[in-house]
Amino acid sequence: MTDQVHHLLDNPTRYYEVLGRVMSALRETGALNGATHLDWWPGNGGRTWEIEWQGGPFPAEAAARLLGVPEAGAGDDGTEHAVRGLVAPGRGSQERAHLVVLDVPVNLRAIDPIGVSQVWATLTVTR
């Protein structure tokens, strides 16, 4: 896979296209609802995008939304990926998730995540 990975210096247009697609998909899907302090930067010498937030969903939950996986009870059929089939899942953990978008690695990381179920409970509390 290393031969296929695009680097910022090799193809800046493609590299920034990936950031735009991922950020747009995060917004359109509401994958980071409940999160704060969103930040991103080029990682690994311009070989990856690092996207980080505080609170909100676990990275694996956000990645699942980008991959078009419906939430339990959401009613979505999950057939269309948020970034139109250009995302491939990678390794993940509770703290991080790894995706490959147009052959560019994208790492998702949350600081003090609370998870989608807790975000949903917080948003639906009546006052």
TORVEX-487365 format. One record per residue (C-alpha): residue number from 1; x, y, z. Coordinates in Angstrom, 2 decimals. Each point is the difference from the previous one (the first is absolute). Example, Ala and Ser with C-alpha at 12.3 -4.5 7.8 and 13.67 -1.06 7.14 Angstrom:
residues 2
- 1	12.30	-4.50	7.80;
- 2	1.37	3.44	-0.66;
//
This chain:
residues 127
- 1	0.00	0.00	0.00;
- 2	2.89	2.38	0.55;
- 3	0.54	0.36	-3.73;
- 4	-3.62	1.08	-0.49;
- 5	-0.13	2.54	2.82;
- 6	-0.07	3.59	-1.24;
- 7	2.14	2.55	1.79;
- 8	-0.64	3.69	0.48;
- 9	3.14	0.93	-1.93;
- 10	-0.72	-2.46	-2.84;
- 11	-3.60	0.99	-0.65;
- 12	-1.26	2.89	2.17;
- 13	-3.30	0.24	-1.90;
- 14	-0.91	-3.62	0.76;
- 15	1.19	0.32	3.59;
- 16	-2.20	3.03	0.69;
- 17	-2.90	-1.54	-1.91;
- 18	0.07	-2.83	2.55;
- 19	-0.16	2.46	2.89;
- 20	-2.92	1.79	-1.62;
- 21	-1.89	-3.22	-0.66;
- 22	0.49	-1.29	3.54;
- 23	-0.89	3.30	1.67;
- 24	-3.08	0.35	-2.19;
- 25	-1.08	-3.57	0.78;
- 26	0.53	0.57	3.73;
- 27	-2.32	3.01	-0.22;
- 28	-2.61	-1.60	-2.28;
- 29	-0.31	-3.16	2.06;
- 30	0.06	1.72	3.38;
- 31	2.75	-2.46	0.92;
- 32	1.54	2.42	2.49;
- 33	-3.20	1.22	1.66;
- 34	0.77	0.88	3.59;
- 35	3.71	0.47	-0.66;
- 36	1.93	3.19	0.63;
- 37	3.41	1.41	-0.86;
- 38	0.31	-1.58	-3.46;
- 39	3.52	0.21	-1.40;
- 40	1.93	-1.52	-2.92;
- 41	3.55	0.02	-1.30;
- 42	2.24	-1.88	-2.44;
- 43	1.70	-2.90	1.73;
- 44	2.92	-2.31	-0.61;
- 45	1.92	2.48	-2.12;
- 46	-2.96	0.83	-2.23;
- 47	-1.06	-3.61	-0.53;
- 48	-3.20	0.02	2.06;
- 49	-2.72	2.26	1.33;
- 50	-0.48	0.05	3.75;
- 51	-3.48	1.07	1.16;
- 52	-0.65	0.44	3.71;
- 53	-2.88	1.15	2.17;
- 54	-0.96	0.15	3.64;
- 55	-3.06	-1.69	1.51;
- 56	-2.61	-1.37	-2.38;
- 57	0.15	-3.42	-1.65;
- 58	2.73	-2.58	0.17;
- 59	2.16	-0.02	-3.17;
- 60	-1.35	-3.40	-1.06;
- 61	-3.55	1.41	0.21;
- 62	0.94	3.00	-2.16;
- 63	1.75	-2.30	-2.49;
- 64	-3.08	-2.22	-0.17;
- 65	-2.12	3.03	-0.92;
- 66	2.47	0.91	-2.75;
- 67	-0.18	-3.56	-1.29;
- 68	-3.79	0.25	-0.14;
- 69	-0.67	-2.45	2.83;
- 70	-3.41	0.86	1.49;
- 71	-0.43	0.54	3.70;
- 72	-2.20	-2.46	1.83;
- 73	-3.58	1.07	-0.53;
- 74	0.93	2.79	-2.41;
- 75	-1.92	-1.53	-2.90;
- 76	2.75	0.58	-2.58;
- 77	0.74	-2.84	-2.37;
- 78	3.73	0.81	0.09;
- 79	0.49	-0.72	-3.69;
- 80	1.70	3.26	-0.96;
- 81	3.25	1.11	1.58;
- 82	0.16	3.55	1.26;
- 83	2.94	0.75	-2.26;
- 84	-1.45	-1.94	-2.93;
- 85	1.81	-3.29	0.37;
- 86	3.48	1.48	0.09;
- 87	0.67	-0.92	3.61;
- 88	1.56	-3.25	1.09;
- 89	0.06	-1.04	3.64;
- 90	3.32	-0.43	1.71;
- 91	1.11	-1.08	3.41;
- 92	-1.69	1.64	2.93;
- 93	-0.19	0.09	3.75;
- 94	-2.07	1.76	2.63;
- 95	2.25	3.07	-0.26;
- 96	0.70	0.04	-3.75;
- 97	-1.42	-1.05	-3.35;
- 98	1.85	-0.24	-3.27;
- 99	-1.55	0.50	-3.46;
- 100	1.44	0.19	-3.49;
- 101	-1.66	2.54	-2.28;
- 102	1.17	0.16	-3.63;
- 103	3.14	-1.85	1.12;
- 104	0.78	2.62	2.68;
- 105	0.01	-1.24	3.62;
- 106	-2.25	1.95	2.38;
- 107	0.32	-0.52	3.75;
- 108	-2.89	0.91	2.29;
- 109	0.63	0.61	3.69;
- 110	-2.23	1.12	2.85;
- 111	1.08	1.48	3.30;
- 112	-2.34	-0.98	2.87;
- 113	-2.76	-1.38	-2.27;
- 114	-3.35	-0.83	1.57;
- 115	-1.49	-2.08	-2.82;
- 116	-2.99	0.45	-2.27;
- 117	-2.53	-1.41	2.49;
- 118	1.04	2.52	2.65;
- 119	0.01	2.84	-2.55;
- 120	-3.51	-1.00	-1.08;
- 121	-1.20	-0.19	3.62;
- 122	1.44	3.45	0.70;
- 123	-1.61	1.51	-3.12;
- 124	-3.43	-1.46	0.74;
- 125	-0.27	1.00	3.65;
- 126	-3.04	2.17	0.50;
- 127	0.43	3.12	2.06;
//
